[in-house]
């Protein structure tokens, strides 16, 4: 039986660890945490206010790096025959190195922005570093002599991008409320998908596909790709300006006390935060672990979707690009629309629904892999519907669990745990193909490629099981609960 309102329950006298308050659906503070500094203003909380739109445009612009540079154009160019044998392996090592740097430094960079109140400044600095790296790719000529320049720019841009994302995510609580955080996050993430495809179409039809593209650009000496990098850099720079302007520190805002940055002390503080979380708020720790697993499963979907389309269903390279464009448009629209479900039913239910739907769609693709490309078109696009909502809801889930003033540090941990789990999907994919090869007596490992689908689904399923035990709610000391300090619409 439930206890009548206003009366203490049977467990009222027992100490309770940080987690959801059963009487108010809020989450208690983290014991032992340091007092946060004032990190910014609270805006009106309207979903389609100018601050929210300005913030979302950073997602739209950042797709220049995600879609054009790291997924579809520059990495393909950098691993082509022009850069010599083994370029793809070198690319793997470069990205692995950048991943280690992100895992090591993301939490303390976020912590530094929290404690100094300079979140917008560091978002601007890291965004500018990504823009510079992107523009620098213009100088990567198609020759083995330029391979390491390309790898250095790509790895450096990847590190700066992740650091920028930590500060960008940390702004979410200043722009939304518990009632609309799902729609705000979904708008940004959905625009990221759509913006990436818009720019990709401009790049493809403007420079790469025609024999003579815009401004007379041709493929000679790789100029079609190299000029595309300049466009990607300009795209990101332009669409990053609104959020940097809106979220800039005003002259009349209180400034936090000046504090000298100490590298070792930052790690000591980080370890204290993690230790305090483990003692007082294991719910957040469990979510960081669960999200790291299912986010790596999502990364596996992105990484191997094109490979599966080509090796299992016989898609040509052109077919893969067309499928990728359609899938990203579907994901973008769904992410924006499903933000309403996040707000109404909570991020946990949306994550569970989305992961379940992805697993079912993936199983159908596996079971009917011999029925031709139609199966992949239908159920691959059904799977794509749920990709964005999982990513957006994961961001809002953590936002609800963060105490005010520690958003950067927590999203830094979010990046670190994600990197720590990044081996799971590739290992499961390759391992499942080996299992299928031996179980089915296939003529070659290539003939068992469809078993890799089960490997990715296994990672998603483990993530689903882990998230089931995580409680959801909004912390009592979350910035989401504060009243607006500005009425800017």
TORDRENTI-372389 format. One record per residue: residue in three letters; x negated, y negated, z of N, C-alpha, C, CB in turn. Coordinates in steps of 0.2 Angstrom, whole numbers, plus 5000, padded with zeros to 4 digits. Atoms other than C-alpha are relative to their C-alpha. Glycine has a CB too. Layout:
% TORDRENTI-372389
alaXYZXYZXYZXYZ;...
% end
This chain:
% TORDRENTI-372389
unk499650065000500050005000499649945000500550005006;unk500450065000499449824997500249965006500249964993;unk499950044994499249705011500449944998499349985003;unk499750065001500449565012499649944999500649985005;unk500450065001499749395006499949965006500349954995;unk500150044994498949295020499850045006500649965001;unk500249964994498549445031499450044998500650055002;unk500749965001496849535033500250074998499649995006;unk499949935002496749705025499650045005499850014993;unk500349964995496149855034499250004999500250074998;unk500750005001494349825027499749935002499850024993;unk500250074999494249645032499449995005500649955002;unk500650004996493049675046499450024998500250035007;unk500649975002491849765036499649954995500150074997;unk500450045005490449675027500150034993499249995002;unk499949985007490649675008499549984996500749984998;unk500650035005489249664995500349964995499750064997;unk499850055005489349534982500450044994499449964997;unk499649975005490649584969500749974999500150085001;unk499450035001492449554965500450005007500450044995;unk499650014994493449484979500750034999500049925002;unk499349975002495049594979500649965001500150075004;unk499450054999496149454986500049954995499949985007;unk500050065005495649324973499750014993499649955004;unk500349985007494849414958499449954999500550004995;unk500650045001493249314961499450045002500049935003;unk500649964998491449364964499749965005499650024994;unk500350044995490549314979499349984998499950045006;unk500650025002488849234979499450055001499849935004;unk500649964999487149314978499649985007499550004994;unk500350024994486449324995499249994999500150065006;unk500850025000484649244997499949974994499750075000;unk500150045006484849154981499849935002500550004994;unk500250064999484048984980500549954998499349984997;unk499550055002485148824979499949984993500049945005;unk500150025007485348784961500049934999500650034995;unk500050075001485048614954500649984995499349984996;unk499550025004486348514945499750014992500249935001;unk500249985006486148574927500349974994500050074999;unk499750035005487348474917500749985001500050044994;unk499350024999489048404914500550054999500249944996;unk499549955002490648494914500549964995500450025006;unk499650035004491648454899500850025001499850024992;unk499349994999493548454896500350075001500449964995;unk499749935000493748634894500450024994500350025006;unk499649995006494748614878499750054995500349944997;unk500349965005494448754865499749974994500550064999;unk500250045006494348644850499849935001500650014995;unk500350074999493548494858499449994996499949995008;unk500650015004492048414849499450035003499949925000;unk500549974997490848474862499950084998500050005008;unk500049935001491348654859499950014992500750035001;unk500149995007491348634840499349994999500449954996;unk500750015001489648554841499550065002499849945004;unk500349944997489048704852500050064995500350025007;unk499949955005489748824839499649994994500850014999;unk500450015006488848744825499350025000500149934998;unk500649974999487248804832500050074998499749995007;unk499949935002487848984830500050004992500650035003;unk499950005007488348934812499349994997500549954998;unk500650015003486648864808499450055002499749935003;unk500549954999485648994817500050064996500050025008;unk500049945005486249124805499550004995500750014998;unk500550015005484949054793499450055002499849935000;unk500649964998483649144803500250085001499749985007;unk499849935000484649304807500250034994500650005005;unk499849975006485449334791499550004994500749974998;unk500450015006484349264777499350025002500049924998;unk500749994999482649274785499850085003499749955005;unk500249944997482649434797500450064997500150005007;unk499649945002483949544788500050014992500749995002;unk499949995008484249514769499549974996500649974999;unk500450035005482949404761499250015002500249934999;unk500750014999481249364769499750075002499849955005;unk500449944998480849534777500050054994500450045006;unk500049965006481349624761499449984995500750004996;unk500650035004480149504752499350025003500149934999;unk500749994996478749534765499850074999500149985007;unk500249935000478849724763500050034993500550045004;unk500049985007478849724744499350024998500349954995;unk500749975002477449804734499549944999500150034993;unk500550055001476649634731499649995006500449934999;unk500450014994476049634749499650065002500549985006;unk500549944999475149804748500450055004499449975004;unk499749944997475449974755500049995008499550064998;unk500050004993475949984773500349945003499450015003;unk499850064998476749814774500650015005500249954995;unk499449984996478349894782499850025007500550054997;unk500349984993477349974796499749945004499550054999;unk500350064997476449804799500649965003499649964996;unk499450044998478149724800500350035007500650004995;unk499749974994478749844813499549985006500050084999;unk500550024994477149814824500149925002499350014998;unk500050074999477349624822500749995004500049964994;unk499350014996479249634828500050035007500550034996;unk500149974993478749754842499649955005499750074999;unk500450054996477449624848500549945003499449984996;unk499650064998478749484848500550025005500349974994;unk499549984995479949594857499750015007500250074998;unk500350004994478749624871499949935003499350035000;unk500150074997478349434873500749985002499849964994;unk499350024997480249404874500250035006500550024994;unk499949974994480449534887499749975006499950074999;unk500450024995479049464897500249935002499350004998;unk499950074998479449274896500749975000499649974995;unk499350035001481349254892500249985007500450054997;unk499750024993481849254911499749945003499950065005;unk500350064996480549124917500149944996499350025001;unk499950065004480849014902500749975002500050014993;unk499350024998482749014907500049975007500450064999;unk500150024993482248994925499849935000499650045004;unk500350065000481248844921500549944998499449994995;unk499550055002482648754911500549995005500350034994;unk499550004994483848794926499749955005500150065003;unk500350044994482648714939499949934998499450045002;unk500250075002482148564929500649964997499550004995;unk499450045003483948524922499949984992500249955004;unk500150025007483148514904500250054995499249995000;unk499849945004484148654896500049974992500750025002;unk499950025007484548544880499349984997500449945000;unk500750025002482748484879499750074997499649975005;unk500349945002482148664878500350044995499950055006;unk499649985006483548714866499749974994500749995001;unk500250045006482948574855499250024998500049935001;unk500749985002481048624856500050074997499650005007;unk500049945003481348804853500350014993500350065005;unk499750005006482548774839499549974995500649965000;unk500550035004481248654831499450054998499749945003;unk500549955002479948794832500250054995499750035007;unk499849955005481048914823500149974993500850025002;unk500050035006481348784810499349994996500349935001;unk500650005002479548754808499750064997499549975005;unk500249945003479148934806500450024994500250065006;unk499649995006480548954793499749964994500749995001;unk500350045005479848814783499350024998500049925002;unk500749985002478148884784500050064996499650015007;unk499949945004478749044776499949984992500650045001;unk500050035007478748934760499250024997500149934999;unk500749995002476848954760499750074999499549965005;unk500249935001476849144760500150034993500550045005;unk500049975007476349194742500050075000499449974997;unk500049935001476649364736499350044999500550024994;unk500749975000474949434740499850035006499549954997;unk500249984994474149544753499749955004499650074999;unk500450044996473149404758500449955005499649954995;unk499650044996474649314765500550045004500549964995;unk499649954996475449464773500049985008499850075000;unk500050024993474849414791500349935001499350015002;unk499750064999475349234789500850015000499949954994;unk499349995000477149294785500250045006500250044994;unk499849974993477149414800499949965006499550065000;unk500150054994476449284812500649955000499449964999;unk499450045000477849164806500650035002500049964993;unk499449964999479149294807500050025008500150064996;unk500049984992478649354825500049945004499350045001;unk500050064996478349184831500749975000499549954998;unk499350035000480049124825500550045004500250004992;unk499649964996480849274833500049995007499850084998;unk500150024993480149234850500449935001499350005002;unk499750064999480649054848500850005000499849954996;unk499249995001482449104842500350035007500150044994;unk499849974994482649214857500049955006499750065002;unk500150044995482049084869500649945000499349965001;unk499550055001483248954861500750035002500049984993;unk499449964998484649084863500250005007500150074997;unk499950004993484449094881500349935003499350015004;unk499750074998484748904884500649994996499549954998;unk499350015003486148904871500550045003499950034993;unk499549964996487049044880500249975006499850075001;unk500050024994486748964896500549945000499449985003;unk499550055001487848814890500750015000499849964994;unk499349985001489348914888500549985006500150084999;unk499650014994489948894906500149925001499650025006;unk499950074999489848704905500549974995499449964998;unk499550025005491048704890500650035000499650014993;unk499449964999492348824895500350015007499950074996;unk499749984993493448884909500250075000500749965001;unk499849935000494049054915500550024995500150025007;unk499449995004495549034904499950004992500549955001;unk500150005007494749004887499250024998500149934998;unk500749985002492949064888499950054995499650035007;unk500049955005493349214877500149964993500550055001;unk499950045006493949094863499449964998500749965000;unk500550045001492548974865499450044997499849965006;unk500549965002491249114864500150034993499950065005;unk499849975006492149204850500049954994500750025000;unk500050055005492249044840499349994997500349935002;unk500750005001490349024841499750064996499649995006;unk500349945003489949204837500350014993500150065005;unk499749995006491249214823499749954995500749995000;unk500350055004490549054815499350024998500049935003;unk500649975001488849134816500050054994499750035006;unk499949955006489449284805500149964994500550055002;unk499850035006490249174793499549954997500749965001;unk500550045002488949044792499450034996499749965005;unk500549965003487649174788500250024993499850065004;unk499849975007488649244773500049944996500750035001;unk500050065005488949064766499349984998500349945004;unk500650025002487149024766499750064996499549995006;unk500349945004486649204760500349994992500250065003;unk499750015007487849174745499749944996500849995000;unk500450065004487049004741499350024998500049945005;unk500749975001485349084742500050054994499750035006;unk500049945004485849234732500249974993500550055002;unk499850025006486749144718499749944997500849995000;unk500450065002485748984718499350014998500149955006;unk500749995001484049054718499750074998499649985006;unk500349935001483749244719500350034994500150045006;unk499749965006485049314706499849974993500750005002;unk500150035007484849194691499350004998500349935000;unk500750005003483349204680499749935001500050014992;unk500250074998483249014682500549975005500049954993;unk499550024995484048954698500049925001499850025007;unk499950074999484448784705499349965000500349985007;unk500650045000483148644702499450044996499749995007;unk500549965004482348764689499650055003499649954997;unk500449954996481748884702500050074997500250005007;unk500049935003481249054695499650055005499650014993;unk500349954996480549214703499250005000500350074999;unk500850005001478749174697499749985006499849964994;unk500450014993477549184712500550005006499649944999;unk499549994995479049224723500349935002499650025006;unk499850074998479649044722500850005002499949954994;unk499250004998481549094723500150025007500350064996;unk500049984993481249174740499749945004499750075002;unk500350054996480049044746500449935001499349984997;unk499650065000481148894741500650015005500349984993;unk499449994996482648984750499850005007500250084999;unk500250014993481548984766500149925002499350025001;unk499950074998481548794765500749985001499749954994;unk499350024999483448784763500250035006500450044994;unk499849974993483648904778499849965006499750075001;unk500250044995482548794788500449935001499349984999;unk499650065000483548634783500750025003500049974993;unk499449984998485148724786500150015008500250074997;unk500049994993484748774804499949935004499450055002;unk500250064997483948604808500749955000499549964996;unk499450055000485548504802500550025005500250004993;unk499449984996486848614811499850015007500250074997;unk500250004993485848614827500049935003499250025001;unk499950074998485948424828500649985005499949954995;unk499450014996487748414835499950025007500650034997;unk500049984993487448514851499449975004499950085000;unk500650034996485748434855500349925001499450004995;unk499850064999486648264853500550005006500349974994;unk499450004995488248304863499750025007500550054998;unk500349974994487248404877499449965003499950075000;unk500650044997485848274879500249975007499849944995;unk499950034994485548204896500249924999499450015004;unk499850075000486448034899499549965005500749995001;unk500550044996485447894907500349995007500049924997;unk499850014993486647884922500150075003500749975000;unk500049934996486548074926499550005005500050054994;unk500549994994485748124942499450054997500350035006;unk500549955002484048204938499750045006499449964997;unk500349954995483348354948499349975002500050074997;unk500650024998481848324958499450034996499950025008;unk500549975005480248344948499650055004499549944999;unk500349944997479448504951499450034995500550065001;unk500649985004477748564944500150084998499349995004;unk499949935002477948724934499450045002500150004992;unk500549964998476948864941500150074998499950005008;unk499949945003476749024931500150065005499550024995;unk500049954995476449144945500650005005499450015004;unk499550024996477749064956500750024997500049935003;unk499449995003479049084943500250075000499949974992;unk499949935000478849274942500250025007499350034998;unk499849984993478949284961500749985001499549965005;unk499350015000480549194960500550044996500249924998;unk499649955004481149304947500150075003499750014993;unk499949934996480749464957500449995006499350025002;unk499550014994481649384972500750004997499849945003;unk499350005003483149354961500350074998500149964994;unk499849935001483149534955500150045006499450044995;unk500049964994482849604972500749985004499449995005;unk499350034997484349494979500650034996500049935000;unk499449975004485449554965500150085002499850004992;unk499949934998485049734969500350015007499350044999;unk499749994994485449714987500749975001499549965005;unk499450034998486949604986500550004994499949935002;unk499650015006487649604968499950064995500049934997;unk500249955005487349774960500550004994500050075004;unk499550005006488849754949499749964994500749965003;unk500450035006487849624939499550044997499849935003;unk500649955003486349744938500350054996499750035006;unk499749945004487549884932500249974993500650035004;unk499850035006488249764919499449994995500449945001;unk500650015004486449714913499850074997499549975004;unk500249935003486049904911500550024995499950055006;unk499549985004487649944903500049964993500750005003;unk500050045006487649804891499350014995500049925001;unk500649995004485849834886500050074996499450015005;unk499949945004486350014881500549994994500350055004;unk499650015005487849964871499849954995500749995002;unk500250055005487049814863499450034996499749945004;unk500449975004485649924857500350054995499550055004;unk499649965005486950044849500249954995500650035004;unk499750055005487649884841499449994995500249945003;unk500650025005485849844834499950064996499449995005;unk500149945004485750024828500550004994500150065004;unk499550005005487349994818499849954994500749975003;unk500350055005486549834810499450034996499949945004;unk500649975003484949924807500150054994499550025005;unk499949945004485550084799500650004996500050065004;unk499450005004487250034791499850004993500449945002;unk500250005007486349994774499750064998499649944999;unk500449945002485250144775500550064999499550025006;unk499549945001486750264778500449994994500550005006;unk499650025006487750174764499650034994500149934999;unk500449985006486250214752499950075000499449965000;unk500249935000485650384758500650055000499550015005;unk499449954999487350464762500549994995500249995007;unk499450025005488650374751499849984993500449955004;unk500250015007487550334736500149934998500450044996;unk500050075002487750144737499449984997500249965006;unk500650035003486650044725499849945005500149984993;unk500250064996485649894733500549954999499349984997;unk499550055001486949784725500650015004500249994993;unk499449984996488349884733499949985007500250074999;unk500250014993487449874750500149925002499350025001;unk500050074998487349684749500849975000499749954994;unk499350025000489249664744500350035006500350034993;unk499749974994489749784758499849965006499850075001;unk500350054994488649674770500449945000499349994999;unk499750075000489449514764500850015003500049974993;unk499349994998491249584766500050025008500350064996;unk500049984993490849664783499949955005499550065001;unk500150064996490149504790500649955000499449974997;unk499450055000491649404784500650035005500349994993;unk499549974996492849534792499849995008500050084999;unk500250004993491749534808500149935003499350025001;unk499950074998491749344809500749985001499749954995;unk499350024999493649324807500250045006500450024994;unk499849964994493949464820499749975006499850074999;unk500350034994492749384832500449945003499349994999;unk499650074998493649214832500750025002500049964994;unk499349984998495349294833500050045006500350044994;unk500049954995494949424846499849965007499650064999;unk500150044994494349284858500649995005499749934999;unk499450004997496149274863500150065005500649994996;unk499949944996496149454869499550005006499950064996;unk500550014994494549414880500349965005499449974997;unk499750054994495449274889500650035003500249944996;unk499349974997497149374891499850065004500450014994;unk500149944996496449544896499450015003500150064995;unk500749994997494649514901499550034995500150045006;unk500549975004493049554893499950085000499349975001;unk500149934999492949724900500450054996500050025007;unk499549965004494549794892499849994992500749975001;unk500150015007494049714875499350044998499849924999;unk500649965002492249794876500250075000499549995005;unk499849935000493049964880500450024994500450025007;unk499649995006494349944866499650004994500549955000;unk500450005006493049894854499550064999499649935000;unk500549945000491750024858500450064998499650015006;unk499649945002493150154857500250014993500650015005;unk499850005008493750104840499450014996500349934999;unk500649995004491950094834499850085000499449965002;unk500149935000491650274840500450044996500050025007;unk499549965004493250344832499849994993500749985002;unk500150015007492850254816499450044997499949924998;unk500649965002491050324816500150074999499549985005;unk499949935001491650494819500350024994500450035006;unk499649985007492850494804499549994994500649954999;unk500550015006491350424793499650075000499649945001;unk500549945000490250574799500450064998499850015008;unk499649945002491650704797500250014993500650015004;unk499850005007492150654780499549964995500649964999;unk500550035003490450594774499950034992499350015003;unk500049975007490650714758500549984996499950075001;unk499550025004492150624752499949944996500649995005;unk500150055005491350484743500049935004500450004995;unk500150074998491050294745500649975003499749964995;unk499450034997492850254749500150015007500650044996;unk500049994993492750334766499649955004499750075002;unk500450054997491350214770500249935000499250004997;unk499750075001492150064763500649995005500349994993;unk499450014996493750094773499850005007500550064999;unk500149994992493150154790499349965002499950085001;unk500550054998491550054789500249935001499450004994;unk499750074999492549894787500450005007500449984994;unk499750004994493649954801499550005006500450075001;unk500550004995492149984812499749925001499450044999;unk500250075000491549804807500449955004499849984993;unk499650044996493049734815499849995007500850024999;unk500150004993492549774832499249985002500150075003;unk500750014998490649734831499949935003499650004993;unk500050074997490849544834500349995007500349954995;unk499750014994492049554848499650035006500750045000;unk500449974995490949674858499449955002499750064998;unk500650054999489449544856500349945004499749984994;unk499750064997490549394861500250025007500549974996;unk499849984994491349484875499550015005500550065000;unk500549984996489749544882499749935003499450044996;unk500250064998489149364883500549965005499949954994;unk499550034995490749304892500050045006500749994997;unk500049954994490649454904499549975005499950074998;unk500550024996488949394910500149935002499350014996;unk499950074998489449214910500449995006500349964995;unk499650004994490749254923499750025006500650044998;unk500349974994489549344934499449955003499750064998;unk500650044998488249204935500249945005499749974994;unk499950064995488149074950499749944996499650015006;unk500250075003488048894945499249985001500449945003;unk500750024999486248834941499550064998499949975006;unk500549955002485549004936500250044994500050065006;unk499749975006486349034919499450014996500449954996;unk500649995004484649014910499650075002499549945000;unk500449944998483749144921500450064999499949995008;unk499749945001485149264920500150024993500750005003;unk500149995007485249254901499350024998500349954996;unk500649985001483449274901499950085002499549965004;unk500049934998483649444911500450044995500350015007;unk499549975005485049484898499550024994500649954998;unk500449995006483749464884499550065002499649944998;unk500549954998482449564894500250075000499749985006;unk499749934999483549714898500250034993500650005004;unk499849985007484149714879499350034997500349944997;unk500649985003482349724874499750075003499449955000;unk500249944997481949864886500350064998500149995008;unk499649945002483249974879500050014992500849995002;unk500050005007482849934861499750064996499649944997;unk500349945003482050104858500650054999499450035004;unk499549954999483650204861500350024993500549985005;unk499649995006484650184845499550034994500349944997;unk500449975005483150214833499850075002499349964999;unk500149944998482650364843500650054999499750005008;unk499449965000484350434844500250014992500649975003;unk499849995007484650404825499550064997499949944996;unk500549965003483050494820500050075003499349985001;unk499949934997483250634833500650044998500149995008;unk499449965002485050674828499950034993500649955000;unk500149975006484450694810499650065000499649954995;unk500449934999483150824816500450055002499449985005;unk499649954997484450914826500550034994500549975005;unk499549985006485650914810499650044995500349944997;unk500449975005484150974799499950075003499349975000;unk500149934997483851124811500650045001499650005006;unk499449974999485651164814500350024994500549965004;unk499749995006486251164797499650034994500349944997;unk500549975005484751234788500049964993500250074998;unk500050045006484751084776499450014996500149935003;unk500649995004483551084762499549955002500249994992;unk500550054998482750924768500349965006499749964994;unk499750054995482950794782500449954997499449975004;unk499650045004483650684769500750034999499749984993;unk499449975001485050804766500450005007499950074998;unk499750004994485450794785500149925003499750045005;unk500050074998485450604785500649975004499949954994;unk499450014997487250594790500150015007500650034996;unk500049994993486850664807499849945004499650065001;unk500250064997486050504811500649955003499649954995;unk499450044997487750424813500250035007500650024995;unk499849974993488050544828499549975005500050075000;unk500550034995486450474836500249935002499350004997;unk499850074998487050294835500650005004500149964994;unk499450004997488750344841499950025007500550054997;unk500249984993487950434856499849945005499450055000;unk500250064996487150274862500649955001499549964996;unk499450044999488750174860500550045005500449994994;unk499649964995489650314870499750005007500150074998;unk500450014994488350304884500149935003499350025000;unk499950074998488550114885500850005002499949964994;unk499350004998490450144886500150035006500450034994;unk499949974994490350264900499749955006499650075000;unk500350044995489150144909500449945002499349984998;unk499750064999490249994907500750015004500249964994;unk499449984997491750084914500049995008500250074999;unk500150014993491050064932499949935002499550055002;unk500150074998490749884931500649965001499649964994;unk499450044999491949764939500049934997500149995008;unk500050075003492449604931500449955004500450014993;unk499850064996492949434937499649945000500150025008;unk500450075000492349254939499849995007500549944997;unk500350024994491149214953500449945003499349995000;unk499750064997491849094966499549944999500050025008;unk500550055000490248994964499849994992499450015004;unk500250015007490248994945500249934997500450054995;unk499950075003490148834935500650004996499449984995;unk499450005003491648894926500649975004500250074998;unk499450024995492748844941500049935002499950045006;unk500050074999492148664942500449964996499349985000;unk499550045004493248524937499549964995500349955005;unk500450045005492648424922499749945003500549984994;unk500250074998491548274924500049954995499250015003;unk499950055006491848204907500650024996499450004995;unk499449995004493448194897499950004992500549955002;unk500150005007492548194880500450054996499250014999;unk499549965003493748274868499650034993500649974998;
% end
